[in-house]
Amino acid sequence: GADWTVRSTVSGNGLNVTEPCAVQSENGEIVLMTRIEKNMGGGIGRSVSKDNGYTWSEYASDLGAPLRGPSTRFALYRLESGNLLFVNNDSDTSRTNLTAYLSTDGGATWGCSLLLDERSSVSYPDVTQDNDGFIYVIYDKGRYEEKEIRITKFTEQDMQDGFIHSE
């Protein structure tokens, strides 16, 4: 890590983009998504590399559901199964309805979803998965009022079923 070289860059097409997340899907593509700041209309942008990050597709914004949001941090994670997990607020305007989405095709579509927290002021998720396959999403609730850190635990099967029934 003493020396670094820039391999390539991705343009946000003049948008103010922050908080990037990147994952490599099972087919080898690198999916890069960024938060678009509220003063630029909010939402999420996306670019894909098919050559290990040497070149990138045109940066796309104004994406369809669920790749949208109220201009807040989201989480993108590759599960042990190879499927992609995307966690974000299911709202265009507020930090409410924190929802997990599952893609089995490298992020082209998001066929399953699971509502994790329907309250307001829930945001900034992060994700990990343990060796037993349990998925953990940590996020904040009311960072200025309640000042809580929350965690939820579920499985891919819970997502496919649409509710948490695992222990």
KEKEVEX-550566 format. One record per residue (C-alpha): residue in one letter; z, y, x. Coordinates in steps of 0.05 Angstrom, whole numbers, plus 5000, padded with zeros to 4 digits. Layout:
REM residues N
AZYX ...
***
This chain:
REM residues 167
G500050005000 A499750475060 D492450655047 W488850744982 T481550854966 V478651114901 R474050574873 S471650974812 T473751474760 V473451514685 S471852174651 G475452364588 N469252754566 G473053414571 L479053164531 N486153234556 V487952504565 T494652214589 E498651564592 P493151064608 C494050314597 A489349804626 V488849054618 Q483848534641 S481548084584 E480047344592 N472647484599 G474147924660 E472948594628 I477949144642 V479849524580 L482550224593 M485650624537 T488651324540 R492651774496 I488852404475 E493452994472 K494853314404 N491853984425 M485253604433 G485653274365 G490052684383 G488451944380 I486351444431 G480351384478 R477350764510 S472850554567 V471049864592 S469049604660 K465048964667 D464748974743 N472048984764 G472849734758 Y466749964798 T463350274738 W465750444667 S462650504599 E462051184567 Y468951434547 A469551354472 S474351744427 D475151804352 L475951044349 G477050664284 A483550334262 P487950114293 L485750494356 R488051164332 G494851494325 P499052124323 S498152284397 T503951874424 R504751344477 F502350644458 A502749974493 L497049504512 Y498848824541 R495348164556 L499347574530 E499946904564 S495046624514 G489847114539 N490047504474 L491248264475 L497148594442 F496749334422 V502949694395 N502450384364 N504450794304 D500250624243 S499451354224 D494751904244 T500052444237 S507052194250 R511151724293 T512451224238 N510550504221 L510850224292 T506049634288 A503649084334 Y496348864331 L493248234361 S486248144387 T483347464403 D476647754428 G478448214485 G479848814442 A473348834402 T477248704337 W484548684318 G485348134266 C492848074259 S498248594252 L505848604246 L509949194223 L515749264272 D519349884246 E517350284184 R522050864198 S520251554224 S521451784296 V519751114327 S515351154388 Y513951014462 P513550254460 D513249794520 V511849044519 T513548414558 Q513247674545 D518047134569 N516546434594 D518046144525 G512646574493 F517247074459 I514447784458 Y519248364466 V517649074445 I522449624467 Y521750324437 D525750934421 K528451154354 G529851894344 R529952104417 Y533052784398 E537352564339 E539551834340 K537851754414 E537051004406 I533250484446 R531049904401 I528149224417 T524648724373 K522947994389 F517447584358 T511847084373 E504347064367 Q505346584308 D509647114274 M503947604281 Q498947104253 D503646974194 G504747714183 F512347684186 I517847514236 H520646824220 S522346594291 E529546614314 
***
